[in-house]
């Protein structure tokens, strides 16, 4: 019986070296570690030539969308209780915020393009279903979901920046008395801003839906 040659044994690997899923995962890791996306460095991470990417993706925009899909894969779908609109709103906001907080550097790029990755679309479809089960009018579900998405992105970006959005020293108390007093009050009575945001979102969205 003829034995396979050394050349045939070292031929094409059984599994492809590069895939859309692998590109998405590597891109997500690059955003985590370098807070940016460089296609030449991404190719280096994957051990391939840059030209190899274009057998799998059309360009940078699609790579970003693959990173979105990798982010969805990393953040499991939460268990959203049925029948309670308040719990659904809070659950979706908390789920989105936690997912976005994993890789804040990716968020500004996600805002520049529509969601098209199948895993991400499936996740939003599940969110919509949860709203439907909770009794939300169908024509208000997308506005509510967009509000939660925007708030979650903002909260995630806010968490990686400064502790306070206003810089006022003691000498400026007389110049900005109301703002200074408000800052002093919150320093004396700290508020969990993310829990507060969840309260506002829940109350506001519930009121808008109930009044429809």
Backbone as a printed PyTorch tensor [residue, N CA C, xyz], in Angstrom:
tensor([[[  0.8650,  -1.1930,   0.0000],
         [  0.0000,   0.0000,   0.0000],
         [  0.8940,   1.2340,   0.0000]],

        [[  0.5310,   2.2030,  -0.7880],
         [  1.3460,   3.4080,  -0.9130],
         [  1.1220,   4.3230,   0.3010]],

        [[  2.1970,   4.7560,   0.9140],
         [  2.0830,   5.6510,   2.0660],
         [  2.0500,   7.0850,   1.5960]],

        [[  1.2990,   7.9840,   2.2850],
         [  1.2370,   9.3910,   1.8700],
         [  2.5960,  10.0250,   1.9800]],

        [[  2.8890,  10.8780,   1.0380],
         [  4.1660,  11.5730,   1.0360],
         [  4.2070,  12.6220,   2.1210]],

        [[  5.4290,  13.0380,   2.4520],
         [  5.6010,  14.0800,   3.4610],
         [  4.9330,  15.3670,   3.0230]],

        [[  4.9630,  15.6000,   1.7000],
         [  4.3530,  16.8290,   1.1750],
         [  2.8570,  16.8370,   1.4070]],

        [[  2.2010,  15.6880,   1.1450],
         [  0.7460,  15.6440,   1.3300],
         [  0.3640,  15.7540,   2.7920]],

        [[  1.2280,  15.2080,   3.6800],
         [  0.9400,  15.3100,   5.1130],
         [  1.0290,  16.7470,   5.6040]],

        [[  1.8880,  17.5270,   4.9680],
         [  2.0660,  18.9170,   5.3920],
         [  1.2820,  19.8770,   4.5190]],

        [[  0.3010,  19.3770,   3.8080],
         [ -0.4780,  20.2190,   2.8990],
         [ -1.4430,  21.1180,   3.6360]],

        [[ -2.5230,  21.4330,   2.9520],
         [ -3.5040,  22.3740,   3.4900],
         [ -4.0730,  21.8690,   4.8090]],

        [[ -4.1390,  22.7140,   5.8440],
         [ -4.6750,  22.2710,   7.1410],
         [ -6.1440,  21.9000,   7.0370]],

        [[ -6.5790,  21.0170,   7.9400],
         [ -7.9760,  20.5690,   7.9050],
         [ -8.9410,  21.7010,   8.2040]],

        [[ -8.5590,  22.6040,   9.0680],
         [ -9.4130,  23.7490,   9.3960],
         [ -8.8060,  25.0210,   8.8300]],

        [[ -9.6200,  25.8990,   8.2650],
         [ -9.0830,  27.1260,   7.6860],
         [ -8.3540,  27.9590,   8.7320]],

        [[ -7.2760,  28.5820,   8.3230],
         [ -6.4980,  29.3910,   9.2440],
         [ -7.2390,  30.6710,   9.6050]],

        [[ -8.0510,  31.1420,   8.6850],
         [ -8.7480,  32.4020,   8.8820],
         [-10.2270,  32.2020,   8.6350]],

        [[-11.0520,  32.8320,   9.4440],
         [-12.5020,  32.7800,   9.2710],
         [-13.0940,  34.0920,   9.7360]],

        [[-14.3260,  34.3460,   9.3720],
         [-14.9860,  35.5820,   9.7950],
         [-15.1000,  35.6330,  11.3220]],

        [[-15.3760,  34.4930,  11.9330],
         [-15.4970,  34.4610,  13.3970],
         [-14.1620,  34.7790,  14.0530]],

        [[-13.0840,  34.1910,  13.5170],
         [-11.7560,  34.4470,  14.0770],
         [-11.3710,  35.9100,  13.9160]],

        [[-11.7220,  36.5100,  12.7840],
         [-11.4320,  37.9310,  12.5570],
         [-12.1780,  38.7790,  13.5780]],

        [[-13.4510,  38.4530,  13.8200],
         [-14.2390,  39.2160,  14.7850],
         [-13.6870,  39.1270,  16.1870]],

        [[-13.3150,  37.9320,  16.6090],
         [-12.7550,  37.7580,  17.9520],
         [-11.4330,  38.5070,  18.1030]],

        [[-10.5750,  38.3970,  17.0920],
         [ -9.2780,  39.0780,  17.1660],
         [ -9.4460,  40.5920,  17.1500]],

        [[-10.4040,  41.0940,  16.3720],
         [-10.6580,  42.5350,  16.3350],
         [-11.1580,  43.0210,  17.6910]],

        [[-12.0420,  42.2410,  18.3090],
         [-12.5550,  42.6170,  19.6310],
         [-11.4210,  42.6540,  20.6480]],

        [[-10.5360,  41.6740,  20.6020],
         [ -9.3890,  41.6530,  21.5140],
         [ -8.4800,  42.8540,  21.2820]],

        [[ -8.3390,  43.2790,  20.0280],
         [ -7.5010,  44.4410,  19.7340],
         [ -8.1100,  45.7050,  20.3310]],

        [[ -9.4320,  45.8270,  20.2420],
         [-10.0880,  46.9910,  20.8460],
         [ -9.9030,  46.9800,  22.3650]],

        [[ -9.9320,  45.8130,  22.9720],
         [ -9.7250,  45.7050,  24.4090],
         [ -8.3120,  46.1200,  24.8040]],

        [[ -7.3340,  45.6260,  24.0700],
         [ -5.9420,  45.7920,  24.4720],
         [ -5.3130,  47.0780,  23.9450]],

        [[ -5.6910,  47.5040,  22.7500],
         [ -5.0600,  48.6660,  22.1340],
         [ -6.0040,  49.8480,  21.9650]],

        [[ -7.3120,  49.6190,  22.2030],
         [ -8.3360,  50.6560,  22.1020],
         [ -8.3960,  51.2710,  20.7030]],

        [[ -8.0740,  50.4740,  19.7010],
         [ -8.1450,  50.9380,  18.3060],
         [ -8.1080,  49.7090,  17.4080]],

        [[ -8.3200,  49.9590,  16.1080],
         [ -8.2800,  48.8780,  15.1370],
         [ -7.2790,  49.2230,  14.0460]],

        [[ -6.2920,  48.3790,  13.8830],
         [ -5.3090,  48.5000,  12.8110],
         [ -5.3360,  47.2030,  12.0170]],

        [[ -5.7060,  47.2710,  10.7550],
         [ -5.7970,  46.0550,   9.9560],
         [ -4.4350,  45.3760,   9.7950]],

        [[ -3.3380,  46.1270,   9.5650],
         [ -2.0390,  45.4470,   9.5150],
         [ -1.7010,  44.7060,  10.8130]],

        [[ -1.9830,  45.3330,  11.9680],
         [ -1.6850,  44.6630,  13.2400],
         [ -2.6580,  43.5110,  13.5060]],

        [[ -3.8910,  43.6620,  13.0110],
         [ -4.8540,  42.5740,  13.1520],
         [ -4.3900,  41.3560,  12.3510]],

        [[ -3.8630,  41.5920,  11.1540],
         [ -3.3270,  40.5010,  10.3390],
         [ -2.1620,  39.8290,  11.0620]],

        [[ -1.3480,  40.6480,  11.6970],
         [ -0.2060,  40.1150,  12.4430],
         [ -0.6740,  39.2470,  13.6040]],

        [[ -1.7200,  39.6790,  14.2840],
         [ -2.2690,  38.8940,  15.3940],
         [ -2.7100,  37.5080,  14.9170]],

        [[ -3.3070,  37.4800,  13.7340],
         [ -3.8530,  36.2400,  13.2020],
         [ -2.8290,  35.4290,  12.4170]],

        [[ -1.6380,  36.0100,  12.2240],
         [ -0.5860,  35.2950,  11.5240],
         [ -0.8320,  35.1290,  10.0440]],

        [[ -1.4880,  36.1350,   9.4380],
         [ -1.7740,  36.0600,   8.0040],
         [ -1.3600,  37.3650,   7.3340]],

        [[ -1.3290,  37.3580,   6.0250],
         [ -1.0910,  38.5860,   5.2820],
         [ -2.3600,  39.4230,   5.2610]],

        [[ -2.1870,  40.7330,   5.1670],
         [ -3.3410,  41.6260,   5.1590],
         [ -4.2800,  41.3190,   3.9990]],

        [[ -3.7190,  40.9330,   2.8740],
         [ -4.5410,  40.6280,   1.6990],
         [ -5.4790,  39.4530,   1.9480]],

        [[ -5.1370,  38.5910,   2.9150],
         [ -5.9810,  37.4300,   3.2050],
         [ -7.3410,  37.8280,   3.7480]],

        [[ -7.4040,  38.9860,   4.4110],
         [ -8.6730,  39.4460,   4.9750],
         [ -9.7440,  39.5560,   3.8970]],

        [[ -9.3520,  40.0300,   2.7500],
         [-10.3360,  40.3830,   1.7350],
         [-10.9140,  39.1750,   1.0110]],

        [[-10.5100,  37.9840,   1.4280],
         [-11.1910,  36.7690,   0.9930],
         [-12.3920,  36.4930,   1.8940]],

        [[-12.4380,  37.1740,   3.0430],
         [-13.4830,  36.9250,   4.0400],
         [-14.3440,  38.1570,   4.3270]],

        [[-13.7900,  39.3530,   4.1910],
         [-14.5210,  40.5920,   4.4860],
         [-14.2720,  41.6090,   3.3800]],

        [[-15.1730,  42.5930,   3.3050],
         [-15.0340,  43.6240,   2.2790],
         [-14.1790,  44.7970,   2.7360]],

        [[-14.0090,  44.9550,   4.0490],
         [-13.1970,  46.0610,   4.5240],
         [-13.3900,  46.3280,   6.0010]],

        [[-12.9460,  47.4970,   6.4260],
         [-12.9150,  47.8710,   7.8360],
         [-14.3040,  47.8390,   8.4690]],

        [[-15.3100,  48.3480,   7.7600],
         [-16.6600,  48.4060,   8.3180],
         [-17.1710,  47.0130,   8.6700]],

        [[-16.8970,  46.0510,   7.8150],
         [-17.3580,  44.6960,   8.0840],
         [-16.5840,  44.0630,   9.2380]],

        [[-15.3170,  44.4100,   9.3760],
         [-14.5300,  43.9090,  10.5040],
         [-15.1130,  44.4310,  11.8170]],

        [[-15.5190,  45.6960,  11.8350],
         [-16.1430,  46.2670,  13.0260],
         [-17.4390,  45.5290,  13.3570]],

        [[-18.1970,  45.1950,  12.3240],
         [-19.4490,  44.4690,  12.5540],
         [-19.1740,  43.0500,  13.0710]],

        [[-18.1050,  42.4420,  12.6100],
         [-17.7260,  41.1310,  13.1350],
         [-17.3010,  41.2280,  14.6000]],

        [[-16.6750,  42.3480,  14.9610],
         [-16.3260,  42.5810,  16.3680],
         [-17.5960,  42.7280,  17.2010]],

        [[-18.6270,  43.3580,  16.6320],
         [-19.9100,  43.4710,  17.3370],
         [-20.4770,  42.0700,  17.6040]],

        [[-20.3990,  41.2190,  16.6020],
         [-20.8830,  39.8540,  16.7800],
         [-20.1120,  39.1090,  17.8440]],

        [[-18.7970,  39.3240,  17.8830],
         [-17.9660,  38.6770,  18.9070],
         [-18.3380,  39.1800,  20.2980]],

        [[-18.7030,  40.4640,  20.3880],
         [-19.1210,  41.0310,  21.6700],
         [-20.4260,  40.3970,  22.1330]],

        [[-21.3510,  40.2000,  21.2100],
         [-22.6200,  39.5450,  21.5560],
         [-22.3640,  38.1240,  22.0450]],

        [[-21.4680,  37.4170,  21.3680],
         [-21.1450,  36.0390,  21.7860],
         [-20.5690,  36.0100,  23.2000]],

        [[-19.8320,  37.0510,  23.5650],
         [-19.1990,  37.0770,  24.8810],
         [-20.1930,  37.4370,  25.9820]],

        [[-21.2110,  38.2170,  25.6540],
         [-22.1880,  38.6590,  26.6510],
         [-23.4560,  37.8190,  26.5210]],

        [[-23.7020,  36.8710,  27.4010],
         [-24.8630,  35.9890,  27.2610],
         [-26.1770,  36.7360,  27.4060]],

        [[-27.1910,  36.2160,  26.7750],
         [-28.5340,  36.7850,  26.8630],
         [-29.0450,  36.6720,  28.2930]],

        [[-29.4960,  37.7820,  28.8870],
         [-30.0120,  37.7080,  30.2640],
         [-31.3790,  37.0350,  30.3020]],

        [[-31.7320,  36.5610,  31.4670],
         [-33.0710,  36.0190,  31.6510],
         [-34.0040,  37.1830,  31.9720]],

        [[-34.8390,  37.5350,  31.0090],
         [-35.7520,  38.6630,  31.1980],
         [-37.1000,  38.1280,  31.6660]],

        [[-37.5670,  38.5570,  32.8440],
         [-38.8610,  38.0780,  33.3410],
         [-39.9910,  38.5290,  32.4260]],

        [[-40.9580,  37.6580,  32.2300],
         [-42.0890,  38.0030,  31.3760],
         [-43.1860,  38.6710,  32.1990]],

        [[-43.8920,  39.5770,  31.5630],
         [-45.0500,  40.1950,  32.1910],
         [-44.7810,  41.4840,  32.9300]],

        [[-43.5240,  41.7860,  33.2430],
         [-43.2050,  43.0060,  33.9860],
         [-42.4220,  43.9530,  33.0830]],

        [[-43.0550,  45.0410,  32.6710],
         [-42.4080,  46.0050,  31.7950],
         [-41.2150,  46.6570,  32.4880]],

        [[-41.3590,  46.9430,  33.7730],
         [-40.2720,  47.5630,  34.5320],
         [-39.0370,  46.6490,  34.5380]],

        [[-39.2550,  45.3610,  34.7960],
         [-38.1380,  44.4190,  34.8410],
         [-37.4900,  44.2520,  33.4640]],

        [[-38.3070,  44.2650,  32.4150],
         [-37.7750,  44.1400,  31.0550],
         [-36.8910,  45.3330,  30.7160]],

        [[-37.3760,  46.5230,  31.0240],
         [-36.6000,  47.7410,  30.7490],
         [-35.2790,  47.7130,  31.4970]],

        [[-35.3330,  47.4210,  32.7790],
         [-34.1150,  47.3820,  33.5910],
         [-33.1790,  46.2530,  33.1380]],

        [[-33.7570,  45.1070,  32.8090],
         [-32.9410,  43.9730,  32.3870],
         [-32.2120,  44.2350,  31.0880]],

        [[-32.8980,  44.8460,  30.1160],
         [-32.2760,  45.1520,  28.8320],
         [-31.1930,  46.2110,  29.0120]],

        [[-31.4910,  47.2520,  29.7650],
         [-30.4910,  48.3070,  29.9920],
         [-29.2550,  47.7390,  30.6740]],

        [[-29.4610,  46.9230,  31.7000],
         [-28.3370,  46.3550,  32.4350],
         [-27.5150,  45.4240,  31.5370]],

        [[-28.2060,  44.6450,  30.7100],
         [-27.5140,  43.7370,  29.8000],
         [-26.6730,  44.5020,  28.7830]],

        [[-27.2530,  45.5410,  28.1870],
         [-26.5320,  46.3360,  27.1950],
         [-25.3470,  47.0580,  27.8340]],

        [[-25.5590,  47.6350,  29.0070],
         [-24.4830,  48.3840,  29.6620],
         [-23.3130,  47.4740,  30.0150]],

        [[-23.6150,  46.2910,  30.5280],
         [-22.5480,  45.3580,  30.8870],
         [-21.7780,  44.8990,  29.6550]],

        [[-22.4970,  44.6500,  28.5710],
         [-21.8290,  44.2200,  27.3330],
         [-20.9410,  45.3230,  26.7890]],

        [[-21.4840,  46.5350,  26.7190],
         [-20.7160,  47.6500,  26.1630],
         [-19.5230,  48.0010,  27.0510]],

        [[-19.6560,  47.7830,  28.3530],
         [-18.5710,  48.1160,  29.2710],
         [-17.3570,  47.2020,  29.0920]],

        [[-17.5600,  46.0580,  28.4380],
         [-16.4490,  45.1430,  28.2150],
         [-15.4130,  45.7460,  27.2680]],

        [[-15.8930,  46.4930,  26.2580],
         [-14.9850,  47.0450,  25.2490],
         [-15.4480,  48.4600,  24.8600]],

        [[-15.2590,  49.4480,  25.7530],
         [-15.7370,  50.8070,  25.4650],
         [-15.1360,  51.4170,  24.2000]],

        [[-13.9000,  51.0560,  23.8620],
         [-13.2570,  51.6620,  22.7030],
         [-13.9520,  51.3140,  21.3990]],

        [[-14.7210,  50.2420,  21.3830],
         [-15.4390,  49.8400,  20.1710],
         [-16.6920,  50.6820,  19.9370]],

        [[-17.2390,  51.2630,  21.0020],
         [-18.5640,  51.8830,  20.9390],
         [-18.6860,  53.0310,  19.9410]],

        [[-17.7500,  53.9970,  19.8910],
         [-17.9080,  55.0880,  18.9180],
         [-18.0170,  54.5870,  17.4850]],

        [[-17.3510,  53.4870,  17.1730],
         [-17.4130,  52.9420,  15.8230],
         [-18.7350,  52.2290,  15.5710]],

        [[-19.2770,  51.5750,  16.5960],
         [-20.5800,  50.9280,  16.4430],
         [-21.6790,  51.9370,  16.1610]],

        [[-21.5120,  53.1460,  16.6930],
         [-22.5220,  54.1900,  16.4980],
         [-22.5670,  54.7040,  15.0650]],

        [[-21.5140,  54.4490,  14.2990],
         [-21.4350,  55.0020,  12.9450],
         [-22.0240,  54.0810,  11.8870]],

        [[-22.4940,  52.8850,  12.2620],
         [-23.0320,  51.9720,  11.2620],
         [-24.1920,  51.1790,  11.8380]],

        [[-25.1390,  50.7860,  10.9840],
         [-26.3070,  50.0370,  11.4670],
         [-25.9240,  48.6210,  11.8710]],

        [[-26.7400,  48.0420,  12.7250],
         [-26.5240,  46.6700,  13.1700],
         [-26.8890,  45.7190,  12.0290]],

        [[-25.9630,  44.8380,  11.6620],
         [-26.2430,  43.8770,  10.5980],
         [-25.7490,  42.4680,  10.9180]],

        [[-24.9470,  42.3260,  11.9830],
         [-24.4410,  40.9910,  12.3130],
         [-25.5980,  40.1060,  12.8000]],

        [[-25.7080,  38.8770,  12.2720],
         [-26.8300,  38.0050,  12.6510],
         [-26.9690,  37.7850,  14.1530]],

        [[-25.8610,  37.6110,  14.8700],
         [-25.9380,  37.3830,  16.3180],
         [-26.5040,  38.6010,  17.0350]],

        [[-26.0980,  39.7950,  16.5920],
         [-26.6070,  41.0200,  17.2020],
         [-28.0820,  41.2210,  16.8700]],

        [[-28.4580,  40.9550,  15.6190],
         [-29.8650,  41.0950,  15.2290],
         [-30.7490,  40.1180,  16.0140]],

        [[-30.2390,  38.9150,  16.2270],
         [-30.9950,  37.9370,  17.0090],
         [-31.1770,  38.4060,  18.4510]],

        [[-30.1380,  39.0120,  19.0250],
         [-30.2370,  39.5020,  20.3990],
         [-31.2920,  40.6040,  20.4980]],

        [[-31.2810,  41.5490,  19.5480],
         [-32.2870,  42.6100,  19.5740],
         [-33.6850,  42.0390,  19.3360]],

        [[-33.7880,  41.0050,  18.5120],
         [-35.0830,  40.3730,  18.2820],
         [-35.6230,  39.7880,  19.5860]],

        [[-34.7360,  39.2230,  20.3940],
         [-35.1410,  38.6830,  21.6930],
         [-35.5850,  39.8000,  22.6330]],

        [[-34.9060,  40.9330,  22.5650],
         [-35.3140,  42.0810,  23.3780],
         [-36.7160,  42.5580,  22.9700]],

        [[-36.9420,  42.6260,  21.6730],
         [-38.2590,  43.0560,  21.1850],
         [-39.3390,  42.0830,  21.6550]],

        [[-39.0480,  40.7950,  21.5890],
         [-40.0120,  39.7940,  22.0530],
         [-40.3440,  40.0060,  23.5260]],

        [[-39.3290,  40.3240,  24.3300],
         [-39.5640,  40.5620,  25.7570],
         [-40.4890,  41.7610,  25.9580]],

        [[-40.2950,  42.8150,  25.1640],
         [-41.1910,  43.9700,  25.2370],
         [-42.6120,  43.5830,  24.8520]],

        [[-42.7470,  42.7650,  23.8080],
         [-44.0870,  42.3470,  23.3580],
         [-44.7930,  41.5480,  24.4530]],

        [[-44.0740,  40.6260,  25.0740],
         [-44.6720,  39.8140,  26.1420],
         [-45.1020,  40.6850,  27.3200]],

        [[-44.3270,  41.7630,  27.5610],
         [-44.6640,  42.6730,  28.6700],
         [-45.8160,  43.6130,  28.3250]],

        [[-46.2920,  43.5540,  27.0830],
         [-47.4610,  44.3450,  26.7030],
         [-47.1710,  45.7040,  26.1100]],

        [[-45.9370,  45.9740,  25.7160],
         [-45.5980,  47.2700,  25.1270],
         [-46.2070,  47.3810,  23.7330]],

        [[-46.8030,  48.5230,  23.3820],
         [-47.3150,  48.7110,  22.0230],
         [-46.1870,  48.5510,  21.0070]],

        [[-46.4500,  47.8320,  19.9360],
         [-45.3860,  47.4850,  18.9960],
         [-44.7090,  48.7190,  18.4020]],

        [[-45.4650,  49.7850,  18.1550],
         [-44.8720,  50.9640,  17.5070],
         [-43.9710,  51.7670,  18.4510]],

        [[-43.9920,  51.4470,  19.7550],
         [-43.1180,  52.1350,  20.7100],
         [-41.9030,  51.2960,  21.1080]],

        [[-41.8410,  50.0630,  20.6380],
         [-40.7520,  49.1840,  21.0710],
         [-39.4100,  49.6520,  20.5130]],

        [[-39.3490,  49.9810,  19.2350],
         [-38.0810,  50.4280,  18.6480],
         [-37.6110,  51.7390,  19.2950]],

        [[-38.4810,  52.7520,  19.4620],
         [-38.0270,  53.9570,  20.1790],
         [-37.5220,  53.6480,  21.5890]],

        [[-38.2020,  52.7410,  22.2900],
         [-37.7670,  52.3800,  23.6460],
         [-36.4180,  51.6770,  23.6050]],

        [[-36.2520,  50.7750,  22.6570],
         [-34.9960,  50.0390,  22.5370],
         [-33.8500,  50.9660,  22.1420]],

        [[-34.1220,  51.9150,  21.2480],
         [-33.0930,  52.8860,  20.8610],
         [-32.6850,  53.7480,  22.0550]],

        [[-33.6540,  54.1150,  22.8780],
         [-33.3590,  54.9090,  24.0710],
         [-32.4630,  54.1380,  25.0340]],

        [[-32.7930,  52.8790,  25.2640],
         [-31.9980,  52.0440,  26.1650],
         [-30.5940,  51.8210,  25.6080]],

        [[-30.5110,  51.6070,  24.3090],
         [-29.2170,  51.3770,  23.6690],
         [-28.3300,  52.6100,  23.7960]],

        [[-28.8850,  53.7740,  23.4900],
         [-28.1180,  55.0190,  23.5720],
         [-27.6760,  55.3000,  25.0000]],

        [[-28.5800,  55.0760,  25.9560],
         [-28.2440,  55.3130,  27.3590],
         [-27.1580,  54.3500,  27.8260]],

        [[-27.2190,  53.1060,  27.3830],
         [-26.2160,  52.1150,  27.7880],
         [-24.8460,  52.4510,  27.2060]],

        [[-24.8250,  52.8990,  25.9620],
         [-23.5560,  53.2970,  25.3410],
         [-22.9830,  54.5100,  26.0710]],

        [[-23.8270,  55.4940,  26.3340],
         [-23.3740,  56.6850,  27.0510],
         [-22.8510,  56.3570,  28.4360]],

        [[-23.5630,  55.4840,  29.1420],
         [-23.1380,  55.1000,  30.4910],
         [-21.8010,  54.3670,  30.4460]],

        [[-21.6030,  53.5240,  29.4420],
         [-20.3570,  52.7680,  29.3330],
         [-19.1860,  53.6730,  29.0070]],

        [[-19.4060,  54.6400,  28.1270],
         [-18.3480,  55.6050,  27.8080],
         [-18.0630,  56.4980,  29.0120]],

        [[-19.1200,  56.8690,  29.7280],
         [-18.9670,  57.7290,  30.8890],
         [-18.1400,  57.0450,  31.9720]],

        [[-18.3170,  55.7310,  32.0910],
         [-17.6250,  54.9880,  33.1410],
         [-16.1200,  54.9480,  32.9190]],

        [[-15.6600,  55.1330,  31.6810],
         [-14.2320,  55.0570,  31.4040],
         [-13.5690,  56.4300,  31.3540]],

        [[-14.3740,  57.4770,  31.6180],
         [-13.8140,  58.8280,  31.5640],
         [-13.7060,  59.4110,  32.9650]],

        [[-13.9380,  60.7270,  33.0690],
         [-13.7230,  61.4090,  34.3470],
         [-14.8330,  61.0960,  35.3480]],

        [[-14.4850,  61.2960,  36.6230],
         [-15.4540,  61.0550,  37.6840],
         [-16.5570,  62.1000,  37.6630]],

        [[-16.2210,  63.3270,  37.3130],
         [-17.2080,  64.4000,  37.2590],
         [-17.0660,  65.1720,  35.9610]],

        [[-18.1920,  65.5980,  35.4260],
         [-18.1730,  66.3430,  34.1640],
         [-17.8930,  67.8280,  34.3740]],

        [[-17.8740,  68.2750,  35.6190],
         [-17.6670,  69.6960,  35.9020],
         [-16.4620,  69.8930,  36.8140]],

        [[-15.5970,  70.7990,  36.4360],
         [-14.4070,  71.1060,  37.2370],
         [-14.5550,  72.5070,  37.8190]],

        [[-14.8370,  72.5710,  39.1150],
         [-15.0190,  73.8520,  39.8040],
         [-14.2370,  73.7990,  41.1060]],

        [[-13.4280,  74.8090,  41.3500],
         [-12.6880,  74.8310,  42.6130],
         [-13.3940,  75.7290,  43.6280]],

        [[-12.9100,  75.7270,  44.8390],
         [-13.5460,  76.4500,  45.9500],
         [-13.6700,  77.9380,  45.6530]],

        [[-12.6820,  78.5030,  44.9710],
         [-12.6910,  79.9420,  44.6960],
         [-13.7870,  80.3490,  43.7120]],

        [[-14.3350,  79.4000,  42.9940],
         [-15.3540,  79.7120,  41.9880],
         [-16.7750,  79.5290,  42.5210]],

        [[-16.8980,  79.2830,  43.8110],
         [-18.2210,  79.0570,  44.3890],
         [-19.1600,  80.2220,  44.1200]],

        [[-18.6550,  81.4340,  44.2580],
         [-19.5030,  82.5990,  44.0380],
         [-19.8560,  82.8250,  42.5900]],

        [[-19.0270,  82.3280,  41.6640],
         [-19.2770,  82.5140,  40.2340],
         [-20.3550,  81.5680,  39.7300]],

        [[-20.3280,  80.3490,  40.2450],
         [-21.3060,  79.3350,  39.8200],
         [-21.9840,  78.7540,  41.0670]],

        [[-22.7480,  79.5480,  41.7820],
         [-23.2500,  79.1180,  43.0930],
         [-24.1730,  77.9040,  43.0430]],

        [[-25.0510,  77.8540,  42.0570],
         [-26.0190,  76.7520,  42.0050],
         [-25.3440,  75.4350,  41.6350]],

        [[-24.4810,  75.4860,  40.6420],
         [-23.7580,  74.2740,  40.2330],
         [-22.8320,  73.8090,  41.3470]],

        [[-22.1710,  74.7430,  42.0180],
         [-21.2620,  74.3900,  43.1120],
         [-22.0330,  73.7130,  44.2440]],

        [[-23.2030,  74.2600,  44.5780],
         [-24.0120,  73.6920,  45.6600],
         [-24.5050,  72.2880,  45.2990]],

        [[-24.8700,  72.1200,  44.0390],
         [-25.3580,  70.8090,  43.5980],
         [-24.2370,  69.7680,  43.6580]],

        [[-23.0270,  70.1710,  43.2540],
         [-21.8980,  69.2530,  43.3220],
         [-21.5610,  68.8950,  44.7700]],

        [[-21.6520,  69.8610,  45.6420],
         [-21.3700,  69.6180,  47.0450],
         [-22.4070,  68.6560,  47.6460]],

        [[-23.6680,  68.8400,  47.2370],
         [-24.7430,  67.9990,  47.7690],
         [-24.5710,  66.5390,  47.3590]],

        [[-24.2000,  66.3050,  46.1130],
         [-24.0530,  64.9230,  45.6680],
         [-22.7880,  64.2890,  46.2630]],

        [[-21.8000,  65.1260,  46.5820],
         [-20.6100,  64.5990,  47.2520],
         [-20.9500,  64.1480,  48.6700]],

        [[-21.8780,  64.8750,  49.3240],
         [-22.2840,  64.5390,  50.6860],
         [-23.2900,  63.3950,  50.7150]],

        [[-24.0510,  63.2610,  49.6370],
         [-25.0590,  62.1950,  49.5350],
         [-24.8600,  61.4740,  48.1960]],

        [[-23.8600,  60.6040,  48.1090],
         [-23.5320,  59.9440,  46.8360],
         [-24.7140,  59.1710,  46.2500]],

        [[-24.8150,  59.2340,  44.9380],
         [-25.8700,  58.5440,  44.1990],
         [-25.2220,  57.6150,  43.1860]],

        [[-25.6940,  56.3720,  43.1200],
         [-25.2380,  55.4500,  42.0800],
         [-25.8400,  55.9330,  40.7710]],

        [[-25.0240,  56.5520,  39.9310],
         [-25.5710,  57.2050,  38.7400],
         [-26.1580,  56.2150,  37.7550]],

        [[-25.6510,  54.9770,  37.7250],
         [-26.1960,  54.0020,  36.7970],
         [-27.5390,  53.4710,  37.2910]],

        [[-27.6510,  53.2650,  38.5900],
         [-28.9410,  52.8530,  39.1460],
         [-29.9610,  53.9770,  38.9840]],

        [[-29.4990,  55.2310,  39.1810],
         [-30.3890,  56.3800,  38.9980],
         [-30.8530,  56.4660,  37.5450]],

        [[-29.9240,  56.2390,  36.6050],
         [-30.2830,  56.2760,  35.1920],
         [-31.2940,  55.1830,  34.8640]],

        [[-31.1070,  54.0020,  35.4460],
         [-32.0590,  52.9090,  35.2240],
         [-33.4380,  53.2850,  35.7490]],

        [[-33.4880,  53.9560,  36.9190],
         [-34.7690,  54.4050,  37.4830],
         [-35.4580,  55.3880,  36.5430]],

        [[-34.6820,  56.3520,  36.0350],
         [-35.2400,  57.3750,  35.1380],
         [-35.7480,  56.7390,  33.8520]],

        [[-34.9420,  55.8510,  33.2740],
         [-35.3410,  55.1850,  32.0300],
         [-36.6130,  54.3710,  32.2270]],

        [[-36.6380,  53.6180,  33.3130],
         [-37.8060,  52.7770,  33.5660],
         [-39.0600,  53.6150,  33.7640]],

        [[-38.9550,  54.6310,  34.6040],
         [-40.1260,  55.4750,  34.8790],
         [-40.5820,  56.2050,  33.6180]],

        [[-39.6140,  56.7590,  32.8640],
         [-39.9660,  57.5230,  31.6740],
         [-40.5620,  56.6600,  30.5760]],

        [[-39.9590,  55.5280,  30.2970],
         [-40.4610,  54.6530,  29.2400],
         [-41.8070,  54.0460,  29.6230]],

        [[-41.9410,  53.6770,  30.9060],
         [-43.2250,  53.1280,  31.3460],
         [-44.3380,  54.1520,  31.2060]],

        [[-44.0520,  55.4000,  31.5810],
         [-45.0520,  56.4560,  31.4850],
         [-45.4410,  56.6890,  30.0230]],

        [[-44.4500,  56.7160,  29.1230],
         [-44.7300,  56.9460,  27.7070],
         [-45.5590,  55.8080,  27.1240]],

        [[-45.2300,  54.5730,  27.5150],
         [-45.9670,  53.4230,  27.0030],
         [-47.3780,  53.3450,  27.5840]],

        [[-47.5040,  53.6200,  28.8830],
         [-48.8220,  53.5630,  29.5270],
         [-49.7580,  54.6500,  29.0120]],

        [[-49.1760,  55.7940,  28.6370],
         [-50.0080,  56.9180,  28.1660],
         [-50.4140,  56.7840,  26.7060]],

        [[-49.7970,  55.8330,  25.9860],
         [-50.0790,  55.6990,  24.5530],
         [-51.5010,  55.2040,  24.3240]]])
